[in-house]
Amino acid sequence: MEPERNINLTSAELSGLWTTYINDSMAIPVIEYYLKHTTDEKIKDVLTFAKSLSKQHLEEITVIFNEEKFPIPYGFTNDDVNVEAPQLFSENFHLAYIYYMGKSGMEAYSMALSFSARNDLCELFNKYWNQSAELMKKSMDILLEKGIFTRPPFMPVPEQVEFVQNKSYLNGWFGGKRPLNAIEATHVFGNMKTNEMGKTLITGFAQVAKSQQVRDFFIRGKKIATKHTGVFSSLLQKSDLPATMTADATVFPSNTPPFSDKLMMFHISAMTSIGIGKYGIAMSVCTRHDLAFQYGKLLAEIGTYAEDGADIMIENKWMEQPPQVPNYEARANR
């Protein structure tokens, strides 16, 4: 894949490359720690595969950045991990984490690909999308084999095509609420699972963070994730749909930090940003007024939480700045 040297990178292409580099530089120390505390050979194989993908991405993107004379992001290093720290999460959580990582990668690379124009970058993001899909499939197969993969709720197949007959289909404020439709149920379930993953991760992080400010932030995040999980679970149950949880999302009672506060803050901030995006998409496809309103309330809550997290990262000089559009007005007025 030869770089197209005569075609400058667009803002979207820079964004996709920079974000991939930062996220993969974080993934490597996390996976190295998981590998240290995993004995199940099948899970180790998936973790090793995930680590190899992240390392490959860093190498390939570094070549592109050097070609473009773009400064290599600092990201995360071995200084951000202590693989000798006691085990914090169960092996099955390690596996579920990789499944989440593959799924999130597919979503991110799909967007990067859709905004890219340079042929070499289209090929690159398409390759990364396929690798993420393979990673998700490998981890899902093992989760299914272990009986700990939670499928979305089953629904009966409609007997015939139907059209909405009444505007009450959009109602939801007072009485007579219709059950969730398949599209709404899919997003409710997906957002419940994302909060479940975040809750487990942040519970462990709250135990081991060195800074009291960071610990307090994580404890608050755990309460928010618990609340949001409950909201989504209740919505499914009110439509007579099961809201089961993944088994064995265990957090062990360790107080020794395996990761730096910087890495953990970035990780939770990134997950929060993903959650905001998922809520926004879910809100856009709601046709029940009360459900859209509920998403609006939840969005406001995690939006405030995300901003407070950014404040902590800036205060501690942990937030690496993404590529910026030049401030032409400031240059002109210097």
N, C-alpha and C positions, 0 to 999 in steps of 0.2 A: 504494500500500500504506500505509494509515493505521495508525499505531501504536495499540495498544489501551491507552490511558493508565490505565485503571482496573484493569489486570491486571499485577501485579508480575512481574518477571522471576524465573524459577526459577534454582536453582544451575546446572542443566544448560544453560539458555539463556544465562546469563551466561558460562559456560565456553565454549560454542560461539562466541559473539561475540568474547570476549576472545582466544581462541586463534586465530581467523581473523584478527583485527586484527594480532596479533603476527607471525604467519606471513607474511601478505601484506606487512607493512611490511619484512620481511626479503627477501621475494622481489623487490621492486622494485629495490633497488640491485644485487642479483645479476644480474637480467635486463638492467639497464642496462649493466653491465660486459660481459655476453655479447654484447649488441647491438653494442657498440663493436668487438668482435673477430669479427664474423660478416659474411661477404661473400655467402654463399649466400642468394639472395632468398627462397626458400621457407622456409628456416630463420628468416630475419629476420621473415617474416610471422607465423610461429608465436610467436616471441619477443615481437613487438609485441602480438599478441593476448593472450598471457599477462600481459604488463605492464598492458594496459588493464583486464583483469579484476581484477587485484590493486588497481589504483587505484580502480576502481569500488567494490570491497568496502570499502576504507578510508573512502570518502566516505559510503557507505550506513550503515555501522556507526557512524561518527561522529555521524550524525544521530540514530540510536537512543540512543547513549550520552548525547548532549546532552538528549534528551527525558527520559531516565531520571535525569538529573543524576549520571551515572556519570563519574568522571574518565577522560579520554582516555589510554590507555596511551602510554608513551614510545616503545617499539618501537625501530625502526632508522631512520636518516636518511641524508642524503648524506654525513655525516661518517664513515659506516661503509664507504664505497666510494671507490676511486680508479680511475675508468674509464680513466685514462691509463696505468695499469700495463700492462706487456707481457702478451701473451696467455698464459694459464696452461693452458687446456684446448682441445682440438680442437673445431671447429664441430660435428662429429657428436656429441660428448659434450654440447654445449649442447642439441642436439635430444633426446638420450636423457634428459637432465635434465628437460626440459619434459614428456616422456612420464611420467617418474616423478612429477613434480609433479602432473600431472593425475590420475594413478592414486591417489596419496595423498590428494588433495583429495576424490575420490569416496568413499573410505573414511571420511574425517573428517566430511564433510557427511552421509553416510548415518547415522552415529551421532548427530550433532547433530540431525538431523531426527527420528530415532526417539525422542529424549528431549524434544522440544519440544512445547508445548501451545498457545501463543499462535498464532493464525492468521497474523499478519503474519510471525512468525519461521519458521513451517512453510513459508510461501511463499518466504521468503528463502533458507532452507537448501536447499529443493527447487530453486530457481533456481541456486544455487551448485553443487549436485550436477550439474545438467544442463550448466552451463558447464564444469565439470571434465571431464565425459564428452566434451564437444566438443573440449576442449583435448587430451585423451588421444588421441582419434580423429585429429585433425589431425596430431599429431606422429607417431603410429603409421603413418599413411598414407605420410608422407615416409620414415620409417625402412624401411618395406617397399619403397618405390620405390628406395631406395638399396641395398637388399639387406643391411641391417645390423640388421634386427629379428630377434631370436631368439625363435622360437616355443617354447612348452612341448613336451616330447617327444611324438611320435606314439605311439599304442598301437593294437594291433589291436582291432577291434570284436568283443565276445563273440558266440559263435555261439548261445548260449542263456542263459536266466536260471539262475543257480546259487545254492544256499544253502550256507553254511559247514557242513561235515560233522563237523569235529573241532576241539577246543579248541587243537590245535597251531597253528591259524591265528593265535593270539595270541602264539605263541612267537617267540623271536629271540635268545635268549641263547646256545644251543649248537646248532650244526649245523642242517641242514634248514630254514633261514630261507626263507620264501616271498618272492617278489619284492614290491616295493612295489605297493600297489593304486593306482588312479587318483587317489583323494583324497590319499593320502600323497605320491605323486609330484608332484602339483600344488603342494603346500606346500613340498616340498623344493626344487623348481625355483624357486618364487617367492622363497624365502629365499636361495637361491644368488644370484639376480639382484639382490636388495636389497643383499647384501654386496658384490657386484661394483661396484655403483654407489657404495656408501659407500667402498670401497677406493680407487677412482679419485679421488673428491672429497677424501678425507683425505690421499692422497699429495700432491696439489697444495697443500693447506693446510699440510702439514708443511714444505714447501719455503719458504713465505713468512711464516709466523707470526713475529712479532717477539719474543715471550716464549719463553725456553728451556723454561719450565714447560709452556707450551702446545704447543711443538714436540714435547716428549717425550711428551705426552699423545696427540698425533696419531700419532706413530711407533708407540706402543703399540697404538693403534686400528687402524692399518694391519696390524700383525701378527695381531691378532684377526680382522679381516675376511678376511685371507688364509687363516688357519687354518679359519674357518667355511666359506668358499667351498670349500676342499678337502674338508671333511667332507661337504658336500651333493653335491659333484661325485662323490665316491666312492660315495655311496649310490645315485645314479642309475646309475653305471656298473656297480655290482654287480647291478643289476636289468636290465642290458643296455639301458639308456636313454642316449641321448647327452647330454652336459653341455657344450654349446658356449657360447662367450662372444661378447659383442657386439664387433664389429670397431671399431677405431680409437677406443678410449677413451684417447686420448693425453694425457699431461701434459707440458707443455713446460718446459724447464729455466730457469725464472725464479725469482728470489729477491725480487722486488719485490711486496709485498703489495697485492692489489687490494681486500682487505676487512680490516676491523678484526679484531683477535683476538677481540673480544666477539662479532661477528657469526659468525665461523667456529666459535667454541666453541658458540654457541647452535645453529648449523646441525647440527653433529655430534651434539650432545646430543639434538636433536629427532629426528634419524634413528635414534639409538640407542634412543630411547623407542618409535619406530615398530617397530623391529626386535624389541624385547622383546614388544610386543603381537602381532606376527606369529608369533613363536616360541610364545607361549602358545596362540594359536588352533590352530597346527599340532599342538602337543602334545595338545590336547583331542580331535583327530580321529584320532590314531594308534591303531591296533589291534595293532600289533607292539610288544611290551614293550620291546625294545632300542631302538627308534626314539624312544619316549617318554622313555626314560632318557637318550638322547643329547641330546634337546632340553633336558632338565632341566639337564644339565651345561653346555650352551652358554648357557642362560638365566642360570645362576649367574655365569658369566664376564662376560657383558655387563651384568648387573645391577651387579656390582662396578665395572665400567668407568664405567657411568652415574653411580654415586654419586661416584666420584672426579672426574668432570667437573663435577658439581654443586658439589663442594667448591671447585674452581678458580674457578668462576663466582661463588660467594658470596664467596670470599676477595678477588676483584677487583671486587666490587660490580657485576657484570654481569647478575645474575639478577633480572629484574623479577618481582615477586611477583604471582601470580594472585589474583583476588578471594578473600577469606578469610571463612569463617564467623566471626562475632564470638565472642570468648572471654568468654562470659557469666560463667563462674566467676571469671575474673580481675577482671572489673568488680565483681562482688559482694564480692570480698575486698580491694578497693583500700584 
